[in-house]
Amino acid sequence: MYFNILFNMNKIFDEIFNLNPKITTSISFILGLLLTSDLDTAEQNMLANFLYLTAQTILTNAASQHLIEAKINGERANINSKEVKSYYNPIIYDMNKIKKILNEVYPNKSEEIQIIEKAIKNLEDKINELKKD
């Protein structure tokens, strides 16, 4: 049951994910006020830290997932690397020029992509095994 809940989060939050951002922000604001209305400052502090840690966990997970997806799609390149900066390091970037340089510095990402795809396949297999249990 626990895994069912985890793997159906997208369905559970579907309505929130499709709301106008101003509406979601307003709901969050109202929910924050409602949650703290009967709490003393120590309880509010504990609850806020709990929710903040939960949010940080979600953000860290999303950033990690985004990084992996970007690597798979070949979108990831380090504009701060020494190799790129040796070609181009202005205060304001010319996006067309930086794309050209990144393609020169990082011409072939296929080996890296294959490693990541293999790791993802292994994770998917393990998740499917856990779902069976």
N, C-alpha and C positions, 0 to 999 in steps of 0.2 A: 504494500500500500504506500509506504514512504516513497519508493521509487516512482510509483504512479503519479504521486503529487508533484515530485520534482520534474518529471518529464512532461507534465502537462501545464507547466507554469505559463507557457505562451497562451494557452487557451484560457487559463484563469484570469490573466491580466489583459486579455485581448481588447476589452473595451477601453482600458486606460491607455494602451499603446496606440489606439486610434483616435484619442481625444485631441482637441486643439491644445497646444502647449499652455495657453493662458488658462484654460479650464483645469488642466492637471496641476498647474502651479497654485491656482485658487483652492482646489481641493486639498492639496498638501498644506497650505497655509491654515485653512479651517481645521483640518485634522490635527495639526500641531497645537492650535489653540484649545481644541476639545480635549486632547490628551493631557494637557498641563493644567486644566482648570481646577482640579481638586488635589493637585500634588504640591508638596512643599518643595523648596529649592533643591534639597538634597535628592529627592526623588526625581525631580525634573532633570537634574544634572545626570543622574544615573541613566534615566530613560534616553536622554539626548545622546549620551556616549554610546549606549547600546545601539541606537538607530544609526549613529554615525559610523560605528564599526561595521554594521550590516551594509550600509551604503558603500563604504570603502571596499568591502569584500566584493560587492557587485561590480564596482568600478574597476578593481584590479582584474577580476575575471574577464570583464568586457575588453579591457585593454590587451590582455594576453590573447584572447580569442581574435581580436582585431589584428594583432601583430601576426599571428599564424595565418589568418586569411589573407593578409596583405602579402606575406611571403609566398603563399601558394599562387596568388594571382600575379606575382611578379611586380607588385607595386612598391615594394619596400626598397629604399636606398638611403644611405646615410649621407646627407649633405654636409655633415660636420666632420666627415672623415678627412684624414690628412691627404688622401689621394684626390678627393674632390677639391679641397681647399687649395691644393697646389695648382689647380687649374683656374679656380674661380672662387673669390672670397670677398664680394662687395658688401656694402651696407644694405643695399636694396637689390634683391635678386631679379634678374631678367629670366622669367620662367622658361621661355623657350631655350635660352642658352643653358640653364641649369639642367633641363631635361636631356639636352644633347650630351652634356658632360657626364651626367649620370649613366647614360647608355654606353658611353665610352669606358667609364670606370667599372661598371657592372654589366658587362655584355651578356654573360650566360649565367642564369640562376637555376638552370635545370637540375643540377646535382642537389642543390640546397632544397629545391622544391620536392624532389623525390624523397629526400630524407624526412621532410615534414609530412608528406602524404603517407609515408609508411608509418610514422608515429601516430598520425590521426587514425589510420586503419587499425592499428593495435589498440588504441583507446576505444574506438567504436566496438571492436570485438569484445573487449573487457566489459564495456557497458552492457552489451547485449547478453553476456554471460550473467551479469548481475540482475538484469531484468528477468531472466529465466528463473532465478532463485526467488 
